[in-house]
Amino acid sequence: MAAVATAYPRSLVTSLVRESVEARRARILAGDVSSSSVDDIARDVLERLGTIERPSLRRVVNATGVVVHTNLGRSVLAPQAVEAVNDVARGYSTLEYDCATRKRGSRHDHYERLVCRITGAEAAIAVNNNAAAVMMVLQTFAQGHDAIISRGEQVEIGGSFRIPDIMELTGAHMVEVGTTNKTHEFDYERALTPDCAMFVKVHPSNYRMTGFTEGVDVGRLRAIADSEIKRRKDACNDRPLLVYLDLGSGAIASIGNGDAREMTVMEALKQGADLVSFSCDKLLGGPQAGIIVGKKGLIDRLKKSPLARVLRLDKMTLAALEATLRLYLDDEHAYQDIPTVRMLTEDVEVVRGRAERLRDEMLRRIPKDAASVEVVPEVSRAGGGALPMYDIPTYACAITFDRGSAQKCFEYLVSERRVPVIARINADRLIFDARTLLDDDEISLAAVAVGEYFAVGEDAVQSAGGKNDGRRAVSHEVA
Ligand SMILES: *Cc1c(COP(=O)(O)O)cnc(C)c1O
């Protein structure tokens, strides 16, 4: 303890010793009379120090092949975005200062022109995430009024974000139309009342219905809304009727193909939506944020809403968002520099090259009789609740274990490494998908970690017992 107390703040060590003694005392009072030594207390204090010292939020190597992995932080920022964050974080910035007029500026100025140029929208506002964007649109334009939504689009996005609940929270009066599998134009037409404020359309991001199904697309909702607006004009009813699309993923680049292709933001606007909202850290490949694009008059109202202040972005997110959006001005840069877009579109032969380098490095570090490693064709996933039917061909390194096991090695890589390496288990093999390995540094990290599992890991995992069971789920849980 004396050595520890010189390496760490004395007050911290003292309080940890007290906590440890207190915990022991409580166990004795509860009837546990097994003996414990000063050494036990010291070991316990060291363990407590370890958990305090190790950052909770830290980098991992994603070898799952799920590109936009919600549990692993969704999108990886482009180097240009990282640099922009660094720049504004370490000093003062033009966050709300306009150097041209030398007057107070607006946070919106940093991204709005770029969003409009890229998507063709009249105006845009960015908020904390797309869930916040959905809430803000409903609260601002549909509170106390009818909002019509298809029963087939009453979705749960995950993390307890359910469309019916969010509508109730905002005070919008939800009018459900159609059935689970089929909703027709006449369903919307019949449900229309002179008070209806909005058609709400929600993109089914994370699931697909196939077979006997039908929905009404944005273009046809636009036509229904236009004839209703004309009717209202003739009846001197000036209640607006909006077509709003929660697009979810927010693809700007074209990703996927055929039926498994995400509608882009530009396409959604062209079909006639008044407002479209989308996430910035899914297919767009930027920081966590949500953008609402649409008619200027509507966006101006959102900017004046008290929720705009509640849900506003901080300077680091704004910096990353602006830098990411700027990369979209040049298609080629978007596909090369934005890691999410690059990983989703990268040629499978390039991925195979990375898988082979990983195999070679692993073979150099794994004892000959311990395991075999081969490069195998596999399937990556977009993740982030996007493109659920899109099988992205990929190559992976598969380890078959003669010593130890895939499960034990998996536990070692996740729970015992300073930089955890997250692979997945398939039929007793450990699979490392090379599509989501970012660079040679990550290839080495993964190979070194596996090598050390065979050197020391098997014992380390046994001594760790089952204490990390809760973390095992991480690679299986997709978005
Ligand atoms: C992901 C998603 C959301 C939530 O977006 P966040 O940016 O994660 O808050 C809302 N709607 C749809 C359709 C989505 O796919």
The ligand as an SDF file (V2000), in Angstrom:
LIG
                    3D

 15 15  0  0  0  0  0  0  0  0999 V2000
  -32.1770    5.5340  -36.4420 C   0  0  0  0  0  0  0  0  0  0  0  0
  -33.5290    6.0750  -36.6580 C   0  0  0  0  0  0  0  0  0  0  0  0
  -34.0540    7.0540  -35.8060 C   0  0  0  0  0  0  0  0  0  0  0  0
  -33.2780    7.5720  -34.6310 C   0  0  0  0  0  0  0  0  0  0  0  0
  -32.1540    8.2820  -35.0570 O   0  0  0  0  0  0  0  0  0  0  0  0
  -30.9660    8.6040  -34.0050 P   0  0  0  0  0  0  0  0  0  0  0  0
  -30.0740    9.5070  -34.7970 O   0  0  0  0  0  0  0  0  0  0  0  0
  -30.3770    7.3200  -33.6400 O   0  0  0  0  0  0  0  0  0  0  0  0
  -31.6160    9.3070  -32.8620 O   0  0  0  0  0  0  0  0  0  0  0  0
  -35.3300    7.5230  -36.0600 C   0  0  0  0  0  0  0  0  0  0  0  0
  -36.0500    7.0530  -37.0970 N   0  0  0  0  0  0  0  0  0  0  0  0
  -35.5790    6.1030  -37.9390 C   0  0  0  0  0  0  0  0  0  0  0  0
  -36.4500    5.6270  -39.0610 C   0  0  0  0  0  0  0  0  0  0  0  0
  -34.3020    5.5890  -37.7590 C   0  0  0  0  0  0  0  0  0  0  0  0
  -33.8340    4.6590  -38.5930 O   0  0  0  0  0  0  0  0  0  0  0  0
  1  2  1  0
  2  3  1  0
  2 14  2  0
  3  4  1  0
  3 10  2  0
  4  5  1  0
  5  6  1  0
  6  7  2  0
  6  8  1  0
  6  9  1  0
 10 11  1  0
 11 12  2  0
 12 13  1  0
 12 14  1  0
 14 15  1  0
M  END
$$$$
